[in-house]
Amino acid sequence: YPGFLERPEVANVLHTARVLYVTSFVLSTPPRAECAKVMAAEAVRRRTQGAAFALNLSSAGILLSVLPQVCDLLPQTHYLFGNCDELHAVRANSMRTSRLST
């Protein structure tokens, strides 16, 4: 668990933000990917209070290396941002890895 998320100034934002937003670039290292998981879980926990988790696919290139992390977050994602190239990259890579259904 990323300890810095427990610092009062960070925890306050995490527990009160309406939208928790992550770009796929941050999923490229395990500590940052774990932060994204914590943020997504917090948004789901507070969904009845209006919280939401947003994920930006960021770049078709980065998706090659972070697709497993993206797939793990998708069930908790309320808003997904991506352009056509990024969405095609997710689909093409997920078909190879069978991580998503088509």
C-alpha positions as CSV (number, residue, x, y, z in Angstrom):
1,Y,0.0,0.0,0.0
2,P,1.5,3.4,-1.0
3,G,2.2,5.0,2.4
4,F,2.1,8.6,1.1
5,L,-1.7,8.2,0.5
6,E,-2.1,8.2,4.3
7,R,-0.5,11.6,4.7
8,P,-3.3,13.9,6.0
9,E,-3.2,16.3,3.1
10,V,-3.3,13.5,0.6
11,A,-5.9,11.3,2.4
12,N,-8.2,14.3,2.8
13,V,-8.2,14.9,-1.0
14,L,-8.5,11.1,-1.7
15,H,-11.6,10.9,0.6
16,T,-13.3,14.0,-0.5
17,A,-12.6,14.4,-4.3
18,R,-15.6,13.9,-6.6
19,V,-13.5,12.6,-9.4
20,L,-10.3,10.6,-9.0
21,Y,-8.5,10.9,-12.4
22,V,-5.6,8.7,-13.5
23,T,-3.7,8.6,-16.8
24,S,-2.3,5.3,-18.1
25,F,1.2,6.7,-17.9
26,V,1.2,6.3,-14.1
27,L,0.5,2.6,-14.5
28,S,4.0,2.0,-15.8
29,T,5.5,1.3,-12.3
30,P,4.1,-1.0,-9.6
31,P,3.9,1.6,-6.8
32,R,2.0,4.1,-9.0
33,A,-0.2,1.3,-10.4
34,E,-1.0,0.4,-6.8
35,C,-2.0,4.1,-6.1
36,A,-4.4,3.9,-9.1
37,K,-6.0,0.8,-7.6
38,V,-6.4,2.5,-4.3
39,M,-8.0,5.5,-6.0
40,A,-10.3,3.4,-8.0
41,A,-11.4,1.4,-4.9
42,E,-12.0,4.7,-3.0
43,A,-14.2,6.0,-5.9
44,V,-16.2,2.8,-5.9
45,R,-16.6,2.9,-2.1
46,R,-18.0,6.5,-2.3
47,R,-20.0,6.0,-5.5
48,T,-23.3,6.7,-3.6
49,Q,-21.8,10.0,-2.5
50,G,-21.1,11.0,-6.1
51,A,-17.5,9.9,-6.4
52,A,-16.2,8.6,-9.7
53,F,-13.0,7.1,-11.1
54,A,-11.8,8.4,-14.4
55,L,-9.1,6.6,-16.5
56,N,-7.3,8.3,-19.5
57,L,-5.8,5.8,-21.9
58,S,-3.1,8.4,-22.6
59,S,-1.2,7.0,-25.6
60,A,-1.5,4.0,-27.9
61,G,2.2,3.4,-27.3
62,I,2.0,3.2,-23.5
63,L,-0.9,0.8,-23.7
64,L,1.4,-2.0,-24.9
65,S,3.2,-2.1,-21.5
66,V,0.3,-1.3,-19.2
67,L,-2.6,-3.2,-20.6
68,P,-2.9,-5.6,-17.7
69,Q,-3.1,-2.7,-15.3
70,V,-5.7,-1.0,-17.5
71,C,-7.8,-4.1,-17.7
72,D,-7.7,-4.5,-13.9
73,L,-9.0,-0.9,-13.5
74,L,-11.7,-1.0,-16.1
75,P,-14.4,-2.7,-14.0
76,Q,-14.0,0.2,-11.5
77,T,-13.8,2.9,-14.1
78,H,-16.8,5.3,-14.4
79,Y,-15.3,7.5,-17.1
80,L,-12.9,6.3,-19.8
81,F,-11.0,8.8,-22.0
82,G,-9.3,7.8,-25.2
83,N,-9.1,8.5,-28.8
84,C,-9.6,6.1,-31.7
85,D,-6.0,5.0,-31.8
86,E,-5.9,4.3,-28.1
87,L,-9.1,2.3,-28.2
88,H,-7.9,0.3,-31.2
89,A,-4.7,-0.4,-29.3
90,V,-6.6,-1.7,-26.3
91,R,-8.7,-3.9,-28.5
92,A,-5.8,-5.2,-30.6
93,N,-3.7,-6.0,-27.5
94,S,-6.6,-7.5,-25.5
95,M,-7.3,-9.9,-28.4
96,R,-3.7,-11.1,-28.2
97,T,-3.9,-11.5,-24.4
98,S,-7.6,-12.4,-24.1
99,R,-7.9,-9.9,-21.2
100,L,-11.0,-8.3,-22.5
101,S,-14.0,-9.7,-24.4
102,T,-14.7,-8.3,-27.8
